[in-house]
């Protein structure tokens, strides 16, 4: 399929390309060019116009076998500025473009014309002036979301407002993110600022010296401004890659400025089980760290080896049990749908292992091909899971979480995500990550310290 749009400077070119990419198969092309007479190509007439108090858009395509025509219009009488009018024109254009592509390919796009990463944020924005029923109807009729996704957003937003009742008024508080840029090894799919610590040990102390200075500067501002700190999140990298004494020194420095007893949640990513020791868990327990992540990503050893996670499945099990014995009572675990060579059988096995370990929360990501990752740059070296199987796995995961007492509480999407799916955080009752909600819904300032 080679589609031509004869408007090289189309004002919505970027968004049009994003939606085309959702349907694209190998060999498909979308080309923007100036007008030419070339009957060999499938020429799409994709246009919009302002007529009195409305904006109208149409999409027309004639192929050898069929003719496709879609049109739509909205009132813009209530829109005061040119920026608002153009935003509505973009929405109308994408509306008909999506309908054309669905008809042409026979595929459906469950997220409608939404290509941003935070659909729950849009739901929250509408909810400020509408009822839940009105928001859900708007997402279905004006953004073309399928009912299953609208229902999922409704469930997540409701849970977020239960967990953080003051979510719409929390902007006077701040949260703090501390990035520790070290890991045992770099995973093939990773684009975070993270470096193999064995090759960087000489700079760890230098990095920490700089981090201490940042903590002093920001800590002084937090204290003098009287700002409350809602959450503190240690990410990276893998924060538990550094030594126990180094981790505790950061906590000591922070506690000099921030009263931890007034912080609603502190999370430490301990994602790589090969970085977890009894000493480090004792330090976290001593400081009342109430949430950690231990992330297997998969329980298939061959896959772990392929993606560069140099730890064993047995280590994951051992470290989760160790943390539970230490009375760490809010453990999150991550799994990734669509890792190289994995389908329904492999993911079902991983979920069975999760069930046995019984973590308090479970984040299920869908594999995304991030531009700078090793995996993306060397894609031809890996066995990539087909779109249909990705959707089957995601559906199974959704049913599995319902049956096992996990509820969705945050969601985000990424570009180049397999099957055009989403990443969903699930948790048991009252075990949600407040930080994850706050960063995805962008309801307050999050101050980043450290790397990245």
C-alpha positions as CSV (number, residue, x, y, z in Angstrom):
1,X,0.0,0.0,0.0
2,X,1.5,3.3,-1.1
3,X,-0.7,6.3,-0.2
4,X,0.0,9.8,-1.5
5,X,-1.1,13.1,0.1
6,X,-0.5,16.0,-2.3
7,X,0.3,18.5,0.3
8,X,3.9,18.4,1.4
9,X,3.4,21.1,4.0
10,X,0.2,19.7,5.5
11,X,-0.2,21.4,8.9
12,X,-1.2,18.1,10.6
13,X,1.5,16.0,8.8
14,X,3.1,14.7,12.0
15,X,-0.2,13.4,13.5
16,X,-1.3,12.0,10.1
17,X,1.9,10.0,10.0
18,X,1.5,8.8,13.5
19,X,-2.0,7.3,12.8
20,X,-0.8,5.8,9.5
21,X,2.0,4.0,11.4
22,X,-0.6,2.3,13.5
23,X,-1.8,0.4,10.4
24,X,1.4,0.1,8.5
25,X,2.7,-3.3,7.4
26,X,6.1,-4.0,5.8
27,X,6.3,-2.3,2.5
28,X,3.5,0.2,3.2
29,X,4.3,3.9,2.5
30,X,2.8,7.3,3.1
31,X,4.2,10.1,1.0
32,X,3.6,13.8,1.2
33,X,4.4,15.6,-2.0
34,X,3.4,18.5,-4.2
35,X,0.8,17.8,-6.9
36,X,1.7,15.5,-9.7
37,X,-0.1,13.5,-12.4
38,X,0.7,9.9,-11.5
39,X,-2.1,7.4,-11.7
40,X,0.0,4.5,-10.4
41,X,-0.3,5.7,-6.8
42,X,-3.3,5.7,-4.5
43,X,-4.0,9.4,-4.1
44,X,-5.7,10.4,-0.8
45,X,-7.6,13.7,-0.8
46,X,-7.4,14.7,2.9
47,X,-8.6,18.2,3.5
48,X,-10.4,20.5,6.0
49,X,-12.2,23.8,5.7
50,X,-13.9,26.4,7.8
51,X,-17.4,27.2,6.7
52,X,-19.2,29.9,8.8
53,X,-19.4,28.4,12.3
54,X,-18.2,24.9,11.5
55,X,-15.1,23.0,10.6
56,X,-15.5,20.2,8.0
57,X,-13.0,17.5,7.0
58,X,-13.1,14.9,4.3
59,X,-11.0,11.9,3.3
60,X,-11.4,10.4,-0.2
61,X,-9.5,7.5,-1.8
62,X,-10.2,5.6,-5.0
63,X,-8.5,2.3,-5.5
64,X,-8.7,-0.2,-8.4
65,X,-11.6,-2.0,-6.5
66,X,-13.2,0.5,-4.2
67,X,-13.9,4.1,-3.5
68,X,-13.7,5.4,0.0
69,X,-15.3,8.6,1.2
70,X,-15.6,9.9,4.8
71,X,-16.6,13.4,6.0
72,X,-17.2,15.0,9.3
73,X,-18.0,18.4,10.7
74,X,-18.1,20.1,14.1
75,X,-19.4,23.4,15.4
76,X,-16.7,25.9,16.3
77,X,-19.1,28.7,17.4
78,X,-17.8,28.4,21.0
79,X,-14.1,28.6,20.0
80,X,-12.6,32.1,20.5
81,X,-9.1,31.8,19.2
82,X,-7.4,30.7,16.0
83,X,-5.4,28.1,18.0
84,X,-8.6,26.5,19.2
85,X,-10.1,26.5,15.7
86,X,-7.0,24.8,14.3
87,X,-7.0,22.2,17.1
88,X,-10.6,21.3,16.2
89,X,-9.6,21.2,12.5
90,X,-6.8,18.7,13.3
91,X,-9.3,16.6,15.3
92,X,-11.7,16.5,12.4
93,X,-9.0,15.6,9.9
94,X,-7.7,12.7,12.0
95,X,-11.3,11.6,12.6
96,X,-11.9,11.0,8.8
97,X,-8.3,9.8,8.2
98,X,-8.7,7.0,10.9
99,X,-12.1,6.0,9.4
100,X,-10.5,5.7,6.0
101,X,-7.6,3.6,7.2
102,X,-9.8,1.3,9.2
103,X,-12.0,0.7,6.1
104,X,-9.0,0.3,3.8
105,X,-7.1,-2.2,6.0
106,X,-9.9,-4.0,7.8
107,X,-8.1,-3.3,11.1
108,X,-9.5,-1.4,14.1
109,X,-7.6,1.0,16.3
110,X,-9.0,0.7,19.8
111,X,-7.5,4.0,20.9
112,X,-9.2,6.0,18.2
113,X,-7.4,9.2,17.1
114,X,-5.4,9.4,20.4
115,X,-1.7,9.1,19.8
116,X,-0.4,10.8,23.0
117,X,1.0,8.7,25.9
118,X,-1.5,9.9,28.6
119,X,-5.1,9.2,27.7
120,X,-6.1,9.2,31.4
121,X,-4.9,12.8,31.6
122,X,-7.4,13.7,28.9
123,X,-10.2,12.0,30.8
124,X,-9.3,13.9,34.0
125,X,-9.3,17.2,32.1
126,X,-12.8,16.6,30.7
127,X,-14.0,15.4,34.2
128,X,-13.4,18.9,35.6
129,X,-16.5,20.1,33.7
130,X,-18.4,16.9,32.8
131,X,-19.9,13.8,34.4
132,X,-18.3,10.4,33.9
133,X,-21.1,9.5,31.4
134,X,-20.5,12.6,29.3
135,X,-16.7,12.1,29.3
136,X,-17.1,8.5,28.2
137,X,-19.5,9.4,25.4
138,X,-17.2,12.2,24.2
139,X,-14.2,9.8,24.0
140,X,-16.3,7.3,22.0
141,X,-18.0,9.7,19.6
142,X,-15.5,12.5,19.1
143,X,-12.2,10.6,19.6
144,X,-13.4,7.2,18.2
145,X,-12.1,5.2,21.2
146,X,-13.6,1.7,21.4
147,X,-15.8,1.0,24.4
148,X,-13.3,-1.4,26.0
149,X,-10.7,1.4,26.3
150,X,-13.2,4.0,27.5
151,X,-14.3,1.6,30.2
152,X,-10.7,0.9,31.2
153,X,-10.0,4.6,31.5
154,X,-13.1,5.1,33.6
155,X,-12.0,2.4,36.0
156,X,-8.5,3.8,36.3
157,X,-9.6,7.4,36.9
158,X,-12.1,6.3,39.5
159,X,-9.4,4.4,41.4
160,X,-6.9,7.2,41.2
161,X,-9.4,9.6,42.8
162,X,-10.1,7.1,45.6
163,X,-6.4,6.7,46.2
164,X,-5.5,10.4,46.0
165,X,-8.8,12.3,46.9
166,X,-7.0,15.6,46.6
167,X,-5.6,14.8,43.2
168,X,-7.0,18.0,41.6
169,X,-5.6,20.2,44.4
170,X,-2.2,18.6,45.0
171,X,-0.2,21.1,42.9
172,X,0.9,23.0,46.0
173,X,2.9,19.9,47.1
174,X,5.9,18.5,45.1
175,X,7.4,15.0,44.6
176,X,11.0,14.2,44.2
177,X,12.6,11.8,41.7
178,X,16.2,10.7,42.3
179,X,17.9,9.1,39.3
180,X,20.8,6.7,40.0
181,X,22.3,5.9,36.6
182,X,23.9,2.5,37.3
183,X,22.9,-1.1,36.5
184,X,24.7,-4.4,36.6
185,X,24.3,-4.5,32.8
186,X,22.4,-2.5,30.1
187,X,19.2,-4.3,28.9
188,X,18.8,-4.6,25.1
189,X,15.5,-2.6,25.1
190,X,16.6,0.2,27.6
191,X,17.1,3.8,26.7
192,X,17.3,5.2,30.2
193,X,20.4,7.0,31.4
194,X,22.0,3.8,32.9
195,X,25.6,2.5,32.7
196,X,27.1,-0.9,33.6
197,X,28.4,-0.2,37.1
198,X,31.4,-2.5,36.9
199,X,32.8,-0.2,34.2
200,X,31.9,3.0,36.0
201,X,32.9,2.3,39.6
202,X,35.5,5.1,39.5
203,X,32.8,7.8,39.0
204,X,30.1,6.5,41.5
205,X,31.5,8.6,44.4
206,X,31.9,11.6,42.1
207,X,28.3,11.2,41.0
208,X,27.1,11.0,44.6
209,X,29.1,14.1,45.6
210,X,27.2,16.0,42.9
211,X,23.9,14.5,44.0
212,X,24.5,15.5,47.6
213,X,25.0,19.1,46.5
214,X,21.7,19.0,44.5
215,X,19.9,17.6,47.5
216,X,21.2,20.4,49.7
217,X,20.1,23.1,47.2
218,X,16.6,21.6,46.6
219,X,16.2,20.6,50.2
220,X,16.8,24.1,51.3
221,X,14.2,25.4,48.9
222,X,11.6,22.8,50.0
223,X,12.2,23.7,53.6
224,X,12.2,27.4,53.3
225,X,9.2,27.5,50.9
226,X,7.2,25.3,53.3
227,X,6.3,22.9,50.5
228,X,5.1,19.4,51.5
229,X,6.7,16.5,49.7
230,X,4.1,14.0,48.5
231,X,6.3,11.2,47.3
232,X,10.0,10.3,46.8
233,X,11.0,7.9,44.1
234,X,14.4,6.4,43.5
235,X,14.8,5.3,39.9
236,X,17.5,5.0,37.3
237,X,19.1,2.8,36.4
238,X,18.8,0.5,39.3
239,X,19.4,2.4,42.6
240,X,20.3,-0.8,44.5
241,X,23.3,-1.2,42.2
242,X,25.2,1.1,44.5
243,X,26.5,-0.1,47.9
244,X,24.3,-0.2,50.9
245,X,26.3,2.5,52.7
246,X,26.0,4.8,49.7
247,X,22.2,4.3,49.5
248,X,21.9,5.0,53.2
249,X,24.0,8.2,52.9
250,X,21.5,9.5,50.3
251,X,18.7,8.8,52.7
252,X,20.6,10.5,55.6
253,X,21.2,13.6,53.4
254,X,17.5,13.8,52.3
255,X,16.2,13.4,55.8
256,X,18.2,16.4,56.9
257,X,15.8,18.5,54.8
258,X,12.6,16.5,54.5
259,X,10.5,14.9,57.3
260,X,10.0,11.4,56.0
261,X,7.1,10.9,58.4
262,X,5.1,13.5,56.4
263,X,5.9,11.9,53.0
264,X,3.0,9.7,51.7
265,X,5.1,7.2,49.8
266,X,8.8,6.4,49.3
267,X,9.7,3.9,46.5
268,X,13.1,2.4,45.7
269,X,13.5,0.6,42.4
270,X,15.4,-2.7,43.1
271,X,14.5,-3.9,39.6
272,X,17.5,-6.1,39.1
273,X,17.4,-9.0,41.7
274,X,21.2,-9.4,41.3
275,X,21.6,-6.1,43.1
276,X,19.5,-7.0,46.2
277,X,21.2,-8.0,49.5
278,X,20.0,-8.5,53.0
279,X,22.1,-5.5,54.0
280,X,20.3,-3.2,51.5
281,X,16.8,-4.6,52.5
282,X,17.7,-3.9,56.2
283,X,18.6,-0.3,55.3
284,X,15.3,0.2,53.4
285,X,13.3,-1.3,56.3
286,X,15.2,0.8,58.8
287,X,14.2,3.9,56.9
288,X,10.5,2.8,56.5
289,X,10.7,2.5,52.8
290,X,7.3,1.2,52.1
291,X,7.5,0.2,48.4
292,X,10.1,-1.5,46.2
293,X,10.2,-3.0,42.7
294,X,11.8,-6.3,41.9
295,X,11.4,-6.7,38.1
296,X,11.8,-10.1,36.4
297,X,10.3,-8.8,33.0
298,X,10.0,-12.6,32.2
299,X,10.4,-15.9,33.9
300,X,11.9,-17.5,30.8
301,X,15.7,-17.9,31.4
302,X,16.5,-17.9,27.6
303,X,14.8,-14.6,27.2
304,X,16.6,-13.0,30.1
305,X,19.9,-14.0,28.5
306,X,18.8,-12.7,25.1
307,X,17.9,-9.2,26.4
308,X,21.0,-8.8,28.6
309,X,19.6,-9.3,32.1
310,X,22.4,-11.3,33.6
311,X,20.4,-12.8,36.5
312,X,18.6,-16.1,36.9
313,X,14.9,-16.8,37.3
314,X,15.9,-18.5,40.6
315,X,17.4,-15.2,41.8
316,X,14.1,-13.4,41.3
317,X,12.2,-15.9,43.4
318,X,14.8,-15.9,46.1
319,X,15.0,-12.1,46.4
320,X,11.2,-11.6,46.5
321,X,11.0,-14.2,49.2
322,X,13.8,-12.5,51.1
323,X,12.0,-9.1,50.9
324,X,8.8,-10.6,52.2
325,X,10.7,-12.2,55.1
326,X,12.1,-8.7,55.9
327,X,8.4,-7.5,56.1
328,X,8.7,-5.3,53.0
329,X,4.9,-5.2,52.4
330,X,4.5,-3.4,49.1
331,X,6.5,-5.2,46.3
332,X,5.9,-4.4,42.7
333,X,7.0,-6.7,39.9
334,X,7.2,-5.9,36.1
335,X,6.5,-8.1,33.1
336,X,6.9,-7.2,29.4
337,X,4.6,-8.5,26.7
338,X,6.3,-9.2,23.4
339,X,9.9,-9.8,24.4
340,X,11.8,-11.6,21.6
341,X,10.6,-15.1,21.0
342,X,7.7,-14.8,23.6
343,X,4.0,-15.4,23.0
344,X,1.0,-16.6,24.9
345,X,2.7,-19.8,26.2
346,X,5.7,-18.0,27.7
347,X,3.7,-15.1,29.1
348,X,1.2,-17.5,30.7
349,X,4.2,-19.2,32.4
350,X,5.5,-15.9,33.8
351,X,2.0,-15.0,35.2
352,X,1.9,-18.4,36.9
353,X,5.2,-17.6,38.6
354,X,3.8,-14.1,39.6
355,X,0.8,-15.9,41.2
356,X,3.1,-18.0,43.3
357,X,5.1,-15.0,44.5
358,X,2.0,-12.9,45.1
359,X,3.4,-9.3,44.8
360,X,1.2,-6.4,45.9
361,X,1.4,-4.8,42.5
362,X,2.1,-5.8,39.0
363,X,3.0,-3.6,36.1
364,X,2.5,-5.1,32.6
365,X,4.4,-3.3,29.8
366,X,4.1,-4.0,26.1
367,X,7.4,-4.1,24.3
368,X,8.3,-0.7,22.6
369,X,11.0,-0.2,20.1
370,X,12.7,2.9,21.4
371,X,14.9,4.6,18.9
372,X,18.2,4.5,20.8
373,X,17.9,1.0,22.2
374,X,20.3,-1.8,21.2
375,X,17.2,-4.0,20.3
376,X,15.8,-1.4,17.9
377,X,19.2,-0.8,16.2
378,X,19.6,-4.6,15.8
379,X,16.0,-5.6,15.2
380,X,16.8,-8.1,12.6
381,X,18.7,-10.2,15.2
382,X,15.5,-10.9,17.2
383,X,12.3,-12.8,16.8
384,X,9.5,-10.3,17.0
385,X,6.1,-11.3,18.2
386,X,3.2,-10.8,15.7
387,X,0.5,-8.1,16.3
388,X,-2.3,-10.7,16.7
389,X,-0.5,-12.7,19.4
390,X,0.4,-9.4,21.2
391,X,-3.3,-8.6,21.4
392,X,-4.1,-12.1,22.6
393,X,-1.5,-11.9,25.3
394,X,-2.7,-8.5,26.5
395,X,-6.3,-9.7,26.6
396,X,-5.2,-12.8,28.7
397,X,-3.2,-10.6,31.1
398,X,-6.3,-8.3,31.6
399,X,-8.5,-11.3,32.5
400,X,-5.8,-12.8,34.7
401,X,-5.4,-9.7,36.8
402,X,-9.2,-9.5,37.4
403,X,-9.3,-13.1,38.5
404,X,-6.3,-12.7,40.8
405,X,-7.4,-9.5,42.7
406,X,-5.4,-6.9,40.8
407,X,-7.0,-3.6,39.7
408,X,-5.7,-1.2,37.0
409,X,-4.7,2.1,38.5
410,X,-2.5,3.9,36.0
411,X,-1.8,3.6,32.3
412,X,0.4,5.1,29.6
413,X,1.3,4.5,26.0
414,X,4.5,4.8,24.0
415,X,5.4,5.3,20.4
416,X,6.4,2.2,18.4
417,X,4.7,0.0,21.0
418,X,3.9,-3.5,19.7
419,X,0.3,-4.0,18.7
420,X,-0.4,-0.4,19.5
421,X,-1.2,-1.4,23.0
422,X,-0.5,0.2,26.4
423,X,1.3,-0.2,29.7
424,X,-0.9,-0.8,32.7
425,X,-0.1,-0.7,36.4
426,X,-2.2,-3.1,38.5
427,X,-2.3,-3.4,42.2
428,X,-4.2,-5.0,45.1
429,X,-6.4,-2.7,47.2
430,X,-4.5,0.2,48.8
431,X,-1.1,-0.9,47.2
432,X,-1.1,1.6,44.3
433,X,2.0,3.7,43.6
434,X,1.1,7.3,44.2
435,X,4.1,8.5,42.4
436,X,3.1,6.6,39.2
437,X,-0.3,8.3,39.3
438,X,1.2,11.7,39.9
439,X,3.8,11.6,37.1
440,X,1.3,10.2,34.5
441,X,-1.5,12.7,35.3
442,X,1.0,15.6,35.7
443,X,-0.9,17.1,38.6
444,X,2.1,18.5,40.4
445,X,5.7,19.4,40.0
446,X,8.2,16.5,40.3
447,X,11.7,17.7,41.0
448,X,14.3,15.5,39.3
449,X,17.7,15.0,41.0
450,X,20.6,13.0,39.8
451,X,21.0,11.7,36.3
452,X,18.5,12.1,33.4
